[in-house]
Amino acid sequence: MNRQKKLQQLFKAKAKKASAKLAPKKPKYISKADRLKMAAEAESSAVDGTES
């Protein structure tokens, strides 16, 4: 691999990392059990709110 190709490869790698940092972040992962628990809490609070 010649010197120019190696330099271009390094520049592309650095640019890719920099653009990845600027990209929007994915939302934090919530496990299936936690999602079910949150849904149950929301449902129970909604039921409690309508009965009052």
N, C-alpha and C positions, 0 to 999 in steps of 0.2 A: 504494500500500500504506500503510495507516495505521500510526501509531506503535505501537499495541498489538500488531498482528499482527507487525510487524517484531521487537519485543522477544520475543514468544513464539517466533518462529522462531529467534532467537539462543539462547534458553534451551534449546530442544529440541536444537539443534546441539551445544551444550556438554554437555548431559546424554548425548547419544549418544556423543560422544568419550570421556567419563568412563567410561561403561559398557563401551565397547570396550576400554579399558585394563584393566579388571577381568576381562574375559572370558578363558577359558583360551587359552593360546597354541597355535598349531598346531605340530606337530613340524617340525624342520628338514628341508628337502627334500634327499633323497639321489637323485642321478642314477641312471639305469638301469645305466650302466657300473659305478658304485660298488657298487650292489646286487649285480650279478653277481660282482664281485670279492670282496665280503664273503662271498657264498654259497660261492664256490669255496674261499676260505680256511677257512671253517667246515667245509666238506666234507673238505678235505684234512687238517685237524687232527683231525676225527672219525675218519677212516680211519687216521691215524697213531696215534691213541690206542687203537684197537681192535687194531692189529697188535702193539703192545708187550706 
